[in-house]
Amino acid sequence: MNVNWKLFAPLVVAVLVWLIGAPAGLSADAWIYVSIFAGLVVGLILEPLPPAFIGIIAITLSVLFKVGPVVTVDKATGVAKAITSAQAISWGLSGFSNTIVWLIFAAFMIGIGYENSGLGRRIALFLVQKLGKSSLGLGYAIALTDLVLAPFIPSNAARSGGTIYPIVSSISPMFDSYPDKNPRRIGSYLNWVALATTCVTSSLFLTGAAPNPLVLELSAKAGIVTPSSWGSWFIAFLPVGLILLIITPLLTYVFCKPEVKGSPEIAEWAKAEFQKLGAMTRSEIAMASISILALVLWIGASTFKINPTTTALIVIILMIFTKIITWQDFLGNKPAWNVLTWFATLVPMAAGLKNVGFLDWLAKAAGGYLVSLDPTMAVLGLLIAFCLLRYFFASATAYSTAMVGLFATLIMQIPGIDPVMTMYILLLPVGIAGILTPYGTGHSPIWFASGYNKGPEFWKLGAIFGFIYLAIYILVGIPWIQFVMPTLH
């Protein structure tokens, strides 16, 4: 009889942490919460069950034990008041009223609109026919396609796997390039360009990856409120994003060199497929118009006094009214509802670490080591550690949930640095750090499973690109962020 050890690992870890006992400075209830959170993190890493279900289990246990909400102290007696059942469940369900969670949910619905209208495929084919006459040009076509779609499709799995992957998977066989036959002719090159480019665009736009709004929310929950507008994020990462977008196809051409140098057939194929589409349909025109409106409102959120989540909900309403999606599409979008449930449990769980006093305790414990560090070296060390820890997590969401609050607390203990700027420096490259592993972000497993870049090659390329990306971010991104930070809001 085979035993699924992954299923029991979260429980075992939670129990072991609880048995260790609360250290000095933490209450027994706080340690119960820490043990539940430790089990949650292990569950999100191993994924023996759907992540959203793991989140529900963790929230339910926390509510059952009445740990997680802020503990208030009676001013007269100085004794902590007991948390009521109503307070516990109110805290447990608070994530479902979180605006960031609903923004992510709505963005997944927008992705369905791109698929249903056909606008995403039209954009991809147009760029390929214009730039696909050489293998390198085809790499840039793939990069530009992702760049155009990224502001509007925040699920990198949906964007890269749902729109770009079908196009790329149709190109490689035209050159007799298959996962098990001639993968280096062109398939491995195209696949890696697509994977790496999505990591870059995931960091370039706040709406380029679902965890981006989440990390800002988790940072705020931990006590560091960073600039959260779409425009601020874009400006802060822009120089690094442009450099990485330009060099990624070139780097891939060097480290994963295709045997086929020219591909005029691909341009002709894309041209033929594009012509078959004919004139833009009513749905495509409507989707393009709605997307432009959404982008304008997102960029000018502070000017128009419209919350980004409100804009996303407006987009959903307009898509339904214009029949780009139906109400049944809305109800039947399982990935969107799954993400809503998942993130709605992760937000209060992450906030709970601060509520129970764990982050404050950790800060005091680590403070002695951080005080003596040079501020510049401390920031670089935190950034490198923040990125390298991605090797241990199966998704950016799991990683963010476990680490953002912890690093926010550590940052606030280092004298001589700006906590807001330092936190922003750590959060912006969450997308590009996904390049490291075949499981580091939503779209990675799709390209890894295609088989064009085998295991050893995948890990080697991930390390090479991860090092180059991080080096450019340190050399270009950090000075730029320090320069523009006073203007961001």
MOTARA-V507488 format. One line per field, one symbol per residue. phi: phi as a letter, one per 20 degrees, with the letter a starting at -180 (. if undefined). psi: psi as a letter, one per 20 degrees, with the letter a starting at -180 (. if undefined). burial: 1 if it has 24 or more other ideal C-beta (glycine too) atoms within 12 Angstrom, else 0. A space follows every 10 residues. Layout:
phi: ???
psi: ???
burial: ???
This chain:
phi: .edffffegg fffffffffg nfffocffff ffffffffff fffffelfcg gfffffffff ffffelcpff eedfffdmef fffeffffff ffefffdfff ffffgfffff gffffffnff fffffffffe deecffffff ffffgfffeg fdcfefffff eedeggfffe egffdldcgd blfegbffff ffgfffffff ffefdgeebg fgffffffff feodeegceg ffffffdggf ffffffefff fffeecfffe edbfffffff fffffffmff fgffffffff ffgffffffe gffeldfgff gfffffffff femfcdffff feffgffffg ffffefffff ffffgenfff fffffegffe geffgfffff ffffffffff geceafffff ffdfffffff gfeefncegf fffffffgeg ffffffcfcf bgegffffff nfdfggffff ffffffffgf fffffdffgf fffegfeeb
psi: pppnhhhigg ggggggghhh qprpiqrhhh hggghghghg gghhghlirp hhhggggggg ggggilqgrp pqpphghjpp qqprhggghg ghjhhijphg ghggghhhhh hhghghhjhg hggghghghh jkirgghhgh ggghghghhg hiniohgggg hhghghggii gghikkorhj olhighghgg ghggggghgg hhhhphjiqh ighghgghgg hiioorpjqg hgggghiggg ggghhgighg ghhgilpqhp hqlhhghggh gghghhhbqp rggggggggh gggggghggk ghgikpphhg ghhgggghhg hjkgqrhhgg hjnghghggg gghhhhghgg hhhhgijghg ghghhihhhh hiqpgghggg ggggghghih hjqiqhgggg ghhggghggg giioqjqogg ggghhhhhjh ghiiihriji rhighghgih ihorfghghg hggghggggh ghgghggghg ghgighiq.
burial: 0000000011 1011001100 0000010011 1111111111 1111111110 1101111111 1110111111 1000000000 0010000100 1111110111 1111111111 1111111111 1111111110 1111111111 1111111111 1111111111 1111111111 1111101000 0011111111 1111111111 1111111111 1111111111 1111011111 1111111111 1011101111 1110110101 0010111011 0011000000 0011011101 1011101110 1000000110 1111110111 0101100011 0010111111 1111111111 1111111111 1110010001 0000000111 1111011011 0011111111 1111111111 1111001011 1111111111 1111111111 1111111101 0111001100 1101110111 1111011101 110110010
